[in-house]
């Protein structure tokens, strides 16, 4: 069997609880790959990972390799092929008697965490390691981590697949088709309420989803807010965040990066901008992506963007520029 080393931060959290079995079951990396899993947590809760490891062992997956728990990020990411940065400080937590509500405060607090994690990854993970940031604010956390890593051969992603899955499901429901009929779902920009889930370039049975639905009012007043605010709606409905669907989206992203993209389709993730579509460089931005037969990630070029979409993309770009400005002291 081949072996792969996978590190996961926030290992005792709810997203990780849904994520970890699927990493070692053979589903994600293949039946011929043994997965050595490193679970990383803060010192206060790292002991809880012993129970998680017991459960993973009890699953009896043939692909389960060495399972370790640590509160040392350097130990966790050493020689890692994949690093899934799931852990982050959530909005609403109380720190030193202060409830963290403002996005600017959240950016700075998480920025310190991702500075340390990025430096460790850049130094100790594999030279070709792939790093997926799930913890919010994901795009700017990834930007901070990548800057701190100072290792251009490693690939950094922020997750937008959860938004893409939500967007596909809503288009399918409106059109009365199976979700599998929806392809080319692009999430432009930030993983935040400003992101733009593109219904014009998404397709339903190879035709523009917007044309199939043929209801601009629904798209602008119902569909966009529904997708953009879906995370809040889940929290309101279940009293907790969308852990299972977030874990599923992380798995989808890893699979999409590791396997050639089907002809005529794309996948969605945020990666460092190279100036495509006029997006400023040095932002982690959601683009339409494909994995080619050589395993390289490419931004799909030549996609038509109408005036409505341009306005939405400008809004999410501006938000990311403001976030970058808020953490500029961390981008050494």
N, C-alpha and C positions, 0 to 999 in steps of 0.2 A: 504493500500500500504506500501511496505517496503520503507526505505529511505536510500540514500547514499549521502555522501558529497564529491564533486569533486572540486579540486582547479586547476586552469590553469594559469600559468604565460604567459606573452606576450599576454594578452587577447585582446589587440587592434590591433594585427598584422594580416597579411593575412592568415597564417596557422590557427590561432584561429577562424577567420571569417568563414572558411570552416568547422572547427572542432566542434564548439560549438552547432549548431543546432542538430547535430547527437548525441551529448552526452545527450541531454534532450528530444529526440524524442521517446524514447523507444527502438530504434534500438540497442544501445550499452549495456544497463543494464537491458533491458526487460520491457515489457509493465506493469508489476506489481511493478515497482520501481520508486519512485519519486526522482528526482535528484536535490539536492541543490548545486548550482553552484557558486563558488567564483572566480571571475575574478581579476587577479593581474597584475598591470602595474606600470611602473615608474611614479613618481608624475607629470612629465611634460605632460603626455598624459592620465592619469587616467580618466579625465573628459569625454574623448571620449567613455568610456565604457557605459555611460548612454544611448547612441544611440544604442549600441549593445544589451543592456538589453531590450530596447524598442522593438527591432526587435525579440528577443527571445520570449518575451511576445506575440507579434503579430503573431507568428507562431501557437499559440493556442495548443501546445502539452499538452496532459493530464498529462504527466509525469514531467512537469516543476514544480520544487519546488521553494525554496527561491533563488533569484538571487541577488548577492551582488558584488560590485566593491570596490577595495581597493588598496592602494599603500604600505600597511603594510604586508609583507610576513608572519609575525606571526599571524595576524588576518586571513589571507587567508588560511593558512594550518591547523589551529586549528581544531582538531577532523576530519581531512580529511581521507577518506578511500582510495581515489586515488588522486595523485598529478601528473599533466602533466606539466613538465617543458619545455615549448615551447620556452620561451623567452631566447635569448642570443645575445651577441654582434656579428654582422656579419663581415666577412672579408671585407675590403674596407671602413669601416666607419672612419670618421675623429674625433679624440679625442685630444683635446688640440693642434690643428693644425697639428697633425700627422695622416697620413693615415695608418690604421692598415692593413698590408698585410701579415706579417710573421706569420706563424702558432704558433711560440713560443710566440709572443706577444698576439695573440688571446687566447692562452691557459691561460696565466697569467691573462689577463683582465677578461675572463669568470670565471677563477678560483676563483677570489675574490667574484664574484656574487654567485657561487655555494657553496662556503664556508658558506656564510650567510644563503642561502636557506636550505642547508643541516642541519645546526644547528637548525634552526627553525622547520624543519620537524621532526628531531629526537626527539626533546623535545615535540612538540605539536600535531603532526599528530597521528592517531590511532596507537597502538602498532603493528598491522598487516597491516599497510598502504602499498600500492604498489605505487612505484614512477617510472614514465616513463620519461626519458630524451630524448627530441626531439631536443633541441637546440644544435648546433654544437660548438666545437668538442665533440660529444655526449658521446663517451665512457669515455674519460678522465674527462669530466664534471661530469658524473655519479660517477666516482671513487672519485673525490674530494667531491661531495655531500655526498656520503655514508660514507667516512671517517669522515666528519664533523658531520654527524647525530649521529654517535656512538650508533646506535640502531640496533643490529643484527636481531631483530625480524621483521624489515621492509624489504621489497624486492625492490631492485633497478634494473632497466632495462635501457639499451640504445637502441634506436630504429634502427633496421636493416630491418624491414619489407618493407620499401620503396625500398631498394636494392633488396629484395627477389621478390617483385611484378614486378619490372623492369626486373629482370632476368627471371622470369617465362614468361613474355610477349614476350621477345626476343626468348626464346627457342620455344615457341608455334608458333610464326610467322615463324621461320626457318623450323620447322617440318610440318607446315601447319595443325596444330590441334587447338582445342579450348584451351584457357588458363586453363580451369578447368581440362584438361587432365594432366597438369603438377603438380606433387606433390614432397614432400621431398626436397624442395628448401632450401639449407643451405647457409647462408652467414657466412663465417668464418672471425673472427677478427674485424677489426676496421670499423666504418662507415666513410670511406674515400676512396680515389682512390686505396689504397692498399688492400681493402677487397677482399675476394675470393668467388665469386658466383659459387658454385660447380655443374658443369653440369654432372659429372660422377655419383654422388649419387642422383641427381634429377632424377625423373622418368617421362616418358611419357607413359601413359597407362601401368604402372607397369614395364616398361623396362627402363634401363639407358638412359637418354636423350642424352648423348654423343654417345651411340651406335645407337640410332634411327637416329640421325643427321648424324653420320658417316663422319665427316669432321673436323679433328683435326686442320687443318689450319684455318678454320673459327672460331673455338672455341678460339684458341690462339691469332689470329691477329685481329679478328673482334668482337666476342662476349664479351670477357673479357673487352677490353677497352670501348666498347659501354656501358656496364652496369656500369663500374667503373666511367666513365666520363659523365653519363647521366644527373646528376644535372647541370653541366656546360653547357651542350647542351641545356637544357631547358632555362636556364638564357639567353644564346645567342639568342635563338629563340623568347622568349617572353619578354625579357627585365626585367624579374623578376624571383624570385625563384619558385620552384615547390610547391606552397602552397597547392593546392587541393590534389595532390597525396600524399604529406607528411601528411596532415590531415587524409586522407583515411588510410594510413599506421598506424597512431597512433590508429585509431579505430580498425583496424585489430589486433593490438597487444593487446589492452585491451580485446577484445573478445577472443583471443587465450589464454590469461592468465586465463580468468574466466570460460572457458568451456573445458571439457575433449577433448583432441586431438583425432581425428579420428584414428582408428587402421591402422597402417602402414604408417602414415603420421607424419610430424613434423611441427613446426613453428620456425621462426628465430627471435632471439633477442639477445642482448649482456647482459650477467649477470656476476657476480663475478666468476672468474675461481676457480675451486677446484682442479686443477692439471690435469683434464681430457685432454687426447690427448697430454700430455706433455706441456701444456700451463702453464706458471708460475702463481702461485697464486697471488692474489691482483692485477689482471688486470680485467677490464670489457671487456669481449671478446665475440664475436659472436659465438654461438654454435647451433647445432641442438637440439631443445627443444621439450618437450611434457608436457602437463598438465595431471596429472593422475586423477583418479576418486575421489580422496580425495582433489583435488584442489592444489596439490603440483607440483612445477615446477621441472622437471628432465632433466638433460643432457643425451641425448640418447647415449649409449655406443656402442662400437664394430663396428663403421662405418669404412669401409676400405678407407684408404687415399693413393693414388698412389704417385709416386715420384714427378710428376709435381705439384700436390696439396700440397705436403709437402713443396716445395720451396716457393709457394705462401703464405702458412700459416706462414712460418718462416719470410717472409718479413713483413707481417702485424703485427706479434708479435713483431718484432724489432721496428716497428714504435710506437707501444703502449708503449714499454719499454722506448723509447726515450721521448715520451710525459710525461710519469710518472716521469722521471728524471727531466724534465723541470719544473714540478710543485711540486717537492718533499717537498719544504718548506710549502706547503699547506696541506700536508698529515700527519697531526699530529695525 
